[in-house]
């Protein structure tokens, strides 16, 4: 958003900053910690990860000295040979009032709070915005719901949680007077910018989509992708979610739920197409394209990656003439695209927008328009446990929510920890009736609450 740079510099000139707490210090969270430390008007107050060694390793790489931080031990005993480091131990995962006071005192002294227990995020009074960079739907449910309860803005890179319970989280945040938003920088937010631009100008959206960053292999798993993931600096399970297509399905479902655009078919078309081909491919069938309707989400494999695109049209003859003069197409279809998305590098924009303007970047304004359903990645037997997104047993496909609901299809966000009651064939959709759900799941509890309210969104 225009003007955020001036607002951040103005805040910094007053000796103030937006206080940020980050959950998850993997590839995205690590980059975010590094980036925010260089920005005017923004400060990382806390970083939490179940692998606390990953945080301290990142901080060491950033040349942050141990005397600048406080380690909060809970699940893991921290073995760091440094007598200057301050350590607080949480017994039996209880953050009693004395520990809370101590943590807030240290935060007020500009100590960086480092912890392995997510509960620490919600006791720091000075935190303005909590960022979820975990990528876990279950963790996302816990982080977002508690952040909202504590009246903290929540910026999430956890699109997996958003497509599962995003409408409910938005409702909760609206009622609490805080912002819930998916982060800028990922494809859904980049596409929302293009969509809002076109929609505000009265242009009709034909298709909006992303360039897939890697080859599509529905049956990829963390073992087959181990070396490739390491070469890219990613975890094997995260890379699996990219390669097997689940992540693209989730991202486009996020856009769908924000805009009302839908998938033209289950799983989208996903053609091989370069930028020069987009206007010929993403047009109605009657005009020689692949689409059976207007207003769709999709993805392509080609030279657009890592960018996003939108094909649009207008009935206004003068506007058509202008667009053709500007070389955006020969009509009646026209193209606009952004050749990049900067992932967590753009997250500070969402943090600042929530803080200064109380506005989200992208949220499921339309409720659930699309669902990402669960598909067997291989033949599975009754009694098998489903290991969830980016692993060995399942992948996801986008489907219209109304159809998924009618067929009783299970959202992939709920799949981890479920146990099959029936044998499943490879590529078979998995229904609620095919599984025993993980009953102790907060994510499931929130999804059930959302399902009861879905007519009100």
N, C-alpha and C positions, 0 to 999 in steps of 0.2 A: 504494500500500500504506500502511495506517495506520502512523503512527509515523516515517515517513521524515523529516518536518519536524524532529522532535526530534533524530534522529540527525545530520542535517546541521548543526543549530545546535550540538550538542555537539561535533562535529568542529571547527567553526569556532572555538568557544570555546577549543580547545586549540592554536589557531594552525595548524591543518592543513586540507587540502582534498583533494577528489577531483580528480586531474589528468586533464584531458580533451583529446584531440586530435581535430580535426574534419576529415574529408575531404569536400570539396565545399562551396563557399560560394555556392550558388545561393539560391533562395527559402527553402528550409528551413534550410540551413546558416547563412545570414546571420542569420536570426531566432535560431538557437540560440546563435551567438556573442554576440549582444546580450543574450539572456536569461541565460545562465550567468554573465555578468559581474555580474549583480545578485543572485545567489543566495549564501546562506551555505553554506560548506563545499564549494564547487565552483569550479574554475578552468580556463579554457581555456589550455592550455600551447602548443598549436600549431594552425594552420589551414593546410590545403593545398588548392589548386585549380589546375587547369591554366592558368587565366586569373588570374595573380597580381594583375593590376590590379583584378580584382573583389574580392579580399580587401582590398587597401589602400584601395579606395574605401569598402568597408564600415567599415573601421577608422576612416577619416577621418570618416565620418558619425557614428560612435560617439564621436568626439572623443578617440580614442586617439592619443597623440602618437607621432611616429616614433622618439623616443628610448626608447620602451617596447618596441620590437620589433626583431627581426633578420630581414632578408630573405635567403633562401637562393635564389640564382640557379642555375637548371639549364637548362631549355629556353628561357626567355625572359630577355632582358636588360631590367632594370627601369630605367625612366627616371623617377626621382623627384628633383626639385630640392631636396635637403635634405642638408646636409653632416653632420648629426648622426646619420643613420641608419647602422646597422651592416649590412654586407653580406658574405655568404659566397658564393663562387662554386664550384660543383661542376663540375669538368672531366670531360668524357666520362661524365657521369652516375655518377661513382664517389664513394661516401661513404667515403673512407679513414679510418683510425683517428684521424688528427689532426682531421679535420672532425667526426667523431663526438664526440671529447672536447670540442671547442670548443662544439658544439651543446648538449651536456649541461651544460657549465659555464654557458652563457648561460641555459639553462632553469632552472638552479638559482638564478640571480640574478633569477628572475621575468620574464625577457624573453619576449615572445610570439614564437614561431618561426613565420614566414610563408614558405611555400615553394610551388613549382609541381611538385615531384616527390614522389609518394606514398611513396617509399622513406624519406623523412625521418621519417615517422610511426613507423617501426619501430626507430629508433636512439636514441630518447629514453627513457632508463631510468626517469624519474619518471612517465611516462604510466601511468595506471591503466586507463583506458577509451578505446577508439577508437570514434568514431561515423562511420558511412558515410552521407553524405547526397548521394552522387553520382547515384543513380538509374540508373547504368549497370551492367548485369549483368556485363560483363567487368571493369570496375573493382571491382565488388563482390567478385568471385572473388579478385582480387589482394589487396584490402584485408583481407577476412575471413581468408583462408588464412594470410597473413603475420602478422596480429594474433594469431591462435591460436598460430602457431609461436613467436611472441615472448612467449607467456604473458600476453597482454593481453585483457581482456574486450572483446567487440565488440558494440556496439549498432547495429543497422542500420535505416535508413529505406528501404533498397534492397530493397523487396519483390520487385522484378523478379529479383534474384539469388536471393532466398530460395526462390521457387517453382521455380527451376531446379536449384539445388544445396543447398538448405537442409538436407535430411536428412544429407548428407555433412558439412556444416559443423558441424551439431550433434554428430555422432559425433566429429569431430576435436576440438571444444571439450571435450566430456565426457572424452575420453581425456587432454587436456592439463590438465584441472582448471581451466578458465576458462569463462566464460559466453558463449554465442552467443545473441543474442535479437533479434527484430524489435522495434522501438521501440513504446512506448506512444504514444497520440495519433492513430494512423491507425485506420481502421475495423476491421481485423482484431483489433487489441488491444482496442479498445473492445467489440467483439462477444465476444471471449474472456472478458472480465469478466462479461458477461451469461450466457454459456454456463456458466462455472464456478459462478456463483451458482445457476443453475437446476439444474445437474447435482448440485451438493453437496446441494441440498434434495430430490433425488429426483424432480424434475419432468422430463417428457419433452419434448424439444425437437422442435417441428414444423418451424419454419423460422427461420433467422437471416439477416439481410440489412442492407443499407445503403440510404440515400437517395442517389441519384445527384445530383451537384451541378450538372450542366449537361445540356442536351439531348443525346440520343443520335444521332450521325451516323457510321455505320461508315466513311464515305469521306472524312471530314475530313482535312485535311493542314496542315502548317505555313504554307502560303501562304494558304489560306482562313481560317485562324484567327490570322493575324499580329496584326491590330488588336485582336481580342478578348483575346488573350494579353497584349498590352502593357497593356491596360486593367486586367487582373487582376494585373499584376506578375509574370507567369509567362513562361517561355520558350515559344516557339511549339511546339516538339516535345513538351514536357511537357504543354501544354494539349491537344495532339492526342491524346495517350494517354488523357486524361480523356474527351474528347468522343467519340472513336471506340469507347469502351467497354473498351479493353484494360486500363486501370488497374483498373476494377471487377472484371474477370475475374481479374486477378492478386491483388487483395485478397481476393476470396472463395475463391480457390484456397489462399491462405495460411491462411485460417481453416479450410478443409476439411482441410488437411494437419495441422493442430493438433488438430482435434476429431473427425475422421472423418465429419463431415457432407458431403454430396455435392450436386452440381447435379442438379436434377430432370430436366433436358434439356440438350443441348449449348447453351452460351451463356446458360443460365438463362432464366427467363420475362421478367423485367424489365418488369412491368406498370406502367401509369399508375395510381397509387393514392396517396391521402392517408392521414394517420394514422388517420382515422376509418374507412377502408376496409380496413385491414390484416387484421383478424380475419375479414372476409368473403372476402377474396381468398386468403389463405394458410391454406387448410384443404383437406382431402382432397376430391377430385372428388365422392365419394359424399355429401359434406356441402355441396356447392354451390361448392367452391373450385376452384383451378387445379392442385392438387398430385396427383401420382400416387403419392406415397409420403411418409412422414415423414422428418425428419432432413435437411433440405435447406438449401443456401445460395442466396441470390438477391439482387436489388436492385429498387428501385422508383424511379419518377420521379414526384415529388410534393412535398408540403410537409414531408416528414420530413427532407430534406436540410438540413444536413449531418449528420444523426443516424443512428443504427442502431437496429434493432428485433429482437425475438425473440418468436415465437409459440410457446406451450407448452401442455401439458395434463397432467392427472393423473387417475388412476382413483380416488383417495381422495375419497369423497363429502364428508367434513368439510372437507378442504382446498378442494374446489370451492366449497363454501358460503362459506368464508372469502374466497376470491378474488372471488366475486361480491359479497359484502358490501363488499369493498374497491374495487369498481367497476373491476376489471381485465378484465372480460368477463362475458358471460352464459353461458358454457360451451358445449361442452366445451373451447373454445379461449380462451386468455387472452394478453394482450399486456403486454410490458414493453419500454420503449424509452428510449434516451438521446438527447436532441435535439441533440447536438453531438459533435464530435471536434475536438481542439485541435492536431492535427498535431505539429510539432516543439516546440510549447510544452510538451507532456507528456513529451518525450524525457528531461529530467532525472530523471524518476521511474524510468525504466528504467536509467539510469546509476547512480542511487543504489541501486536494488534489486540490481543485479549486484554492486556494490561491497560493500554491507553484508551482504547475505544470500546472495550467490552463486546467485541465482535469475533465470531468464529471465522476460520478460513474456509472450511467445508464441513458440513454436518448433514445428517440424513433428514433434511427438511420434508421429504415426501414420505417418511416412514420406510417400511420395507417394500421396495418395488422389486428388488432382486434378492435371491438367496444363492449362496454357494453350497451346493449339495455334495454329499459324500459318495464317492465312487470307489469300488474295490480296485486296488492296483494289481492284485493277483488273486488267484483262487484262495478263498479263506474258508475255514472250518468253524462250525459252531464251537464256542468255547475260546476262540481266539480273541485276544485283546487288540483293540485298535490303538495304534500308537500316535495318531493325529497328523497334523500338517507337516509336510516336509520329511516324511520318514518312509517306512517300508510297506504299509498296508493300504493306504488310501490316497487319492488325489481329489481335487475339487473341480466342479464345473458350475458355471453360472446358469441360473434358471429363473424365470419369472416367479416371484414369491407366491402368487396365487396358484400357479401350477404345482409348485413344490409342496405347498400346504395341502392342496387337494389330494396329492399322491402320498402324503405322509412322509416325505423325504427328509432325512436328517441333515441339518446344517453341519458343515465340516468343522465349524468352530466348537461344536459340542462333542466331536468324535473321540478326542483323546480320553483313554481310560474306559471307554465303553467295551462291553463284552458281547460278542455275537451269539445270538440264540439260534441262528440258522446258517447253513452253508451259503456262501456267496461266490458267484463266478466272477472271474476277471472282467472288469468294466461294467459290472452290475451296480446300479444305484442302491444305496443302503437306506432302508426306511427305519423310522422310529421303532416299528414293530419287530425289526430284525435284531435289536440290541437291548441289552440291559444298560441303562444310563448310569453314569457316575453320580450317585445320589448325594454325595457330600460336596458337590460342585457349586460354588457361589455363582459361577457363570450360568449354570443350568437354572438355578433359582431365579436369577434376574431374567433369563430368557422366558421362563414360564410367566413371570409377572408381565413381561412385554407382550407375550402372546395373548394374555387376557385383555390387554389394552389396545391391541393393534388397530381396532376400528376407530380409535380416537386420534390417531396420528395424522 
